[in-house]
Amino acid sequence: MTIVDILFWISVFAGGLLVILLLLSIAGGSELDVDLDADADTDAGFGAVKSSLTVLSVGSWTAKIIIASGVNLLWALIGGAVAGLLVAAAFVWLFKFFMSQQKEVNWHINSALGQIGKVYLRIPVDGTGIVHVNLGGTNRDIKANSIDNVLIPTGAEVEIIEVHDDHIVSVRRTS
């Protein structure tokens, strides 16, 4: 068996495993990767198994093409290794770029503390009304009661003084 045949089979198996992992992750809806039980930190971010398979598959195909063009075996192996590493690095960079574009869309009632809002539905003396508050760039409607036990009319600006577990805030008129 020649080096070209060996490189061919390495690239076929590595590429095939990558495709199988992709199909399983699409069908299963989760990331399938190998977890190693070791004392050292094995968190590779993108997935050490997939990165290794990418280096092997791309590197083997590239080395096979370089050998077929008549270049020295050593230069073909170096070129294949460099090509495999560059493609894997590009995938890691692309993955990290897409992950950096994510936004936190969840909001927590605690983030309302100290914010200024506007009364949307008047707040009675002993009841609750609704306050509009801008949290994370989005206007939220939050149930509110008056901390001073006074009527706060619609349109009044209020400051959120306390936050309660039941998603109700206590407010005080700012003016």
C-alpha positions in Angstrom: 0.0 0.0 0.0 1.5 3.4 -1.0 1.5 6.6 0.9 -1.2 8.0 -1.4 -3.5 5.1 -0.6 -2.9 5.6 3.1 -3.6 9.3 2.9 -6.8 8.5 0.9 -8.1 6.1 3.5 -7.2 8.5 6.4 -9.1 11.3 4.7 -12.1 9.1 3.8 -12.5 7.9 7.4 -11.9 11.2 9.0 -14.3 13.0 6.6 -16.9 10.3 7.1 -16.7 10.5 10.8 -17.2 14.3 10.6 -20.3 13.9 8.4 -21.7 11.2 10.8 -21.1 13.6 13.8 -22.8 16.4 11.9 -25.8 14.3 11.1 -26.1 13.0 14.6 -25.9 16.5 16.1 -28.6 17.7 13.6 -30.9 14.7 14.3 -30.3 14.8 18.0 -30.5 18.5 18.4 -27.4 18.6 20.6 -23.7 18.8 20.4 -22.2 15.3 20.3 -18.6 15.2 21.4 -16.3 12.9 23.4 -15.9 13.7 27.1 -12.6 12.6 28.5 -12.2 11.8 32.2 -8.8 13.3 33.1 -7.2 15.4 35.7 -6.2 18.0 33.2 -8.5 20.6 31.7 -9.7 19.0 28.5 -12.1 21.8 27.4 -11.1 22.6 23.9 -13.9 25.0 23.1 -14.7 23.9 19.5 -14.4 20.2 20.2 -11.0 18.4 20.1 -12.4 15.4 18.3 -14.0 17.4 15.5 -10.9 19.7 15.2 -8.6 16.6 14.9 -10.8 15.0 12.3 -10.9 18.2 10.3 -7.0 18.5 10.4 -6.7 14.8 9.4 -9.3 15.0 6.6 -8.2 18.3 5.0 -4.5 17.6 5.6 -4.7 14.1 4.0 -6.6 15.3 0.9 -4.2 18.2 0.5 -1.1 16.0 0.9 -2.5 13.5 -1.6 -3.1 16.3 -4.2 0.4 17.7 -3.7 2.0 14.2 -4.0 -0.1 13.6 -7.2 1.4 16.8 -8.7 4.9 15.4 -8.3 6.2 17.3 -5.3 8.6 15.7 -2.7 6.8 13.6 -0.1 8.2 15.7 2.8 6.9 18.9 1.3 3.5 17.3 0.6 3.1 16.2 4.2 4.1 19.6 5.5 1.7 21.3 3.1 -1.1 18.9 4.2 -0.4 19.6 7.9 -0.4 23.4 7.3 -3.6 23.2 5.2 -5.4 21.1 7.9 -4.3 23.4 10.7 -5.4 26.5 8.8 -8.9 25.1 8.0 -9.4 23.9 11.6 -8.2 27.4 12.9 -10.6 29.1 10.4 -13.5 26.9 11.7 -12.7 27.7 15.3 -12.5 31.5 14.5 -15.8 31.3 12.6 -17.5 29.4 15.4 -16.2 31.9 18.0 -17.3 34.8 15.8 -20.9 33.4 15.5 -21.0 32.8 19.3 -19.9 36.4 20.0 -22.9 37.6 18.0 -25.4 36.1 20.5 -27.4 38.3 22.8 -28.9 37.7 26.2 -32.6 37.9 25.6 -33.7 36.9 29.1 -34.4 39.5 31.6 -34.5 39.4 35.4 -36.7 41.5 37.7 -33.6 42.4 39.7 -32.2 44.4 36.8 -35.1 46.8 37.3 -33.8 48.0 40.7 -32.9 51.7 40.6 -34.3 52.2 37.1 -36.7 55.1 36.2 -40.0 54.1 34.6 -43.3 55.6 33.6 -46.6 54.6 35.1 -48.8 53.0 32.4 -51.7 52.0 34.6 -52.2 54.2 37.7 -50.9 52.8 41.0 -53.6 53.0 43.7 -52.8 53.6 47.4 -53.3 50.0 48.4 -53.0 48.1 45.1 -50.9 47.5 42.1 -50.6 49.2 38.8 -48.3 48.8 35.8 -45.0 50.6 35.1 -43.1 50.7 31.7 -39.4 50.2 32.3 -36.6 50.0 29.7 -34.6 46.9 30.6 -31.8 45.8 28.2 -33.1 47.9 25.4 -36.7 46.6 25.6 -39.7 48.2 27.3 -41.1 45.9 29.9 -44.5 46.1 31.7 -44.0 45.4 35.4 -46.6 45.3 38.2 -45.9 47.9 40.7 -47.1 49.3 44.0 -46.4 52.5 45.8 -43.8 52.3 48.6 -45.2 55.5 50.1 -48.8 54.3 50.0 -49.9 57.3 47.8 -51.8 57.3 44.5 -49.5 57.6 41.5 -51.3 58.7 38.3 -50.8 57.5 34.8 -47.8 59.1 33.0 -45.9 59.9 36.2 -42.1 59.1 36.4 -41.2 56.7 39.1 -38.0 55.1 40.5 -38.0 51.4 41.3 -37.0 51.1 44.9 -37.6 47.5 45.8 -38.0 44.2 43.9 -40.2 41.4 45.2 -40.1 37.7 44.3 -43.5 37.7 42.7 -42.4 40.1 39.9 -43.9 43.2 41.6 -41.7 46.3 42.2 -42.2 49.0 44.8 -41.8 52.5 43.3 -41.6 56.1 44.4 -42.5 59.1 42.3 -39.5 61.0 41.2 -41.0 64.5 40.9 
